[in-house]
Amino acid sequence: MNDASLRTSREIAADFVAKLYLEGLTVTELERLDSWLAEGGSNPEEYRLALETWELVGQCSPKDELPVSRGVSVPTKPGSKGLLRGMSWAAAILMVIVFGGMLWPEQKVNVPSSVTYTTLTGERSTYDLPDGSKVQLNTNSRIRVTFDASRRRVDLLYGQAFFDVVADATSPFQVGLGSKRITVLGTKFDVYRRPFSVTVGVVDGEIALHSVSVATFSDGELHTARAGEILNEENLRIKAGLLVELNDGGGMQATSLGEGGTYPLWREGLVKFRNTELSEMVRELNRYSRKKILIEDSRIMSLRISAVFPVDDIHSIIESLEKMFGITVVEHPDRISLLKK
């Protein structure tokens, strides 16, 4: 997406969002997105608008019908004669943004009765939910909140969130994670959703991690996870002090959160590394930095680091690495390069 000068911010934002949800963004594409957002102007607002619009457009699959207004739908099936026939999902986003409020001025676009919250790279925000629960979003994250008389639900669309849930035995609190779902009554837990894996850490109380096909379950239907286990069960009970990682391939592993300190540290603006390779450390730091760090010398990729750093001061972290390992740091307008001296 280097043709930014030839295309509008709205078009570029629509392309990024469609790719994000339909295929996922590669590391390179995420870096391009961050650089584009860092340019400022109307870029951040157009990106937020495209994300909001996806909540409408993305309610259906490409083979379904695209809802545009109450009582009106536009077919998107191949060969249909609808207005959006042959359009990509990015073009559909643009169509709804541009014309959603013009074609039916008396009936605005029928957005579902939910609220979405988004953080961009480097941002962290806390939100109060209608029931008194709280959710804190880490950098580059997005949730959709749906509360009504019969349900309390938050969908973590991507990124990382910490939940402090108020107990209500009559209305379980649920977190949607694609094909998986978390159900709780009252507890504190952290969820990190990446393109191909999900990590869940329980700080207080316990949660049920289960398939979306399971509406209700008894205690006997939940396997209680234990530290050190390789898990194959479909439905799990995860108690305080445990961290469970799920991969798209179906594998799950439970480990202990460990003792001492505050979990998760990102809530305190910190990031911790324990015998971590430099390449993995840089990948984590780039979640928080709009100016991306690149290792441009393979000889230093396997250096190992054990330290705790403030994520809001990337330059101090880089200076520390320079002193610890004697590496060369070169700052460019669009990136920070790490090289061996």
HELIX and SHEET records of a PDB file:
HELIX    1   1 ALA A    4  LEU A    6  5                                   3    
HELIX    2   2 SER A    9  LEU A   22  1                                  14    
HELIX    3   3 VAL A   27  ALA A   38  1                                  12    
HELIX    4   4 ASN A   43  VAL A   57  1                                  15    
HELIX    5   5 TRP A   89  PHE A   99  1                                  11    
HELIX    6   6 ASP A  219  GLU A  221  5                                   3    
HELIX    7   7 LEU A  265  GLU A  268  5                                   4    
HELIX    8   8 LEU A  278  LEU A  285  1                                   8    
HELIX    9   9 SER A  298  ILE A  300  5                                   3    
HELIX   10  10 ILE A  314  PHE A  325  1                                  12    
SHEET    1   A 2 GLU A  65  SER A  69  0                                        
SHEET    2   A 2 VAL A  72  PRO A  75 -1                                        
SHEET    1   B 5 VAL A 115  THR A 119  0                                        
SHEET    2   B 5 SER A 141  PHE A 147 -1                                        
SHEET    3   B 5 ARG A 152  ASP A 164 -1                                        
SHEET    4   B 5 LYS A 134  LEU A 137 -1                                        
SHEET    5   B 5 SER A 125  ASP A 128 -1                                        
SHEET    1   C 8 VAL A 115  THR A 119  0                                        
SHEET    2   C 8 SER A 141  PHE A 147 -1                                        
SHEET    3   C 8 ARG A 152  ASP A 164 -1                                        
SHEET    4   C 8 PHE A 173  LEU A 177  1                                        
SHEET    5   C 8 LYS A 180  VAL A 184 -1                                        
SHEET    6   C 8 GLU A 206  SER A 211 -1                                        
SHEET    7   C 8 LEU A 236  LYS A 239 -1                                        
SHEET    8   C 8 HIS A 223  THR A 224  1                                        
SHEET    1   D 8 VAL A 115  THR A 119  0                                        
SHEET    2   D 8 SER A 141  PHE A 147 -1                                        
SHEET    3   D 8 ARG A 152  ASP A 164 -1                                        
SHEET    4   D 8 LYS A 188  ARG A 193 -1                                        
SHEET    5   D 8 SER A 197  ASP A 204 -1                                        
SHEET    6   D 8 LEU A 242  ASN A 247 -1                                        
SHEET    7   D 8 MET A 252  SER A 256 -1                                        
SHEET    8   D 8 ILE A 230  LEU A 231 -1                                        
SHEET    1   E 2 LEU A 270  GLU A 277  0                                        
SHEET    2   E 2 ARG A 304  PRO A 310 -1                                        
SHEET    1   F 3 LYS A 292  ILE A 295  0                                        
SHEET    2   F 3 ARG A 335  LYS A 340  1                                        
SHEET    3   F 3 ILE A 327  GLU A 331 -1                                        
END                                                                             
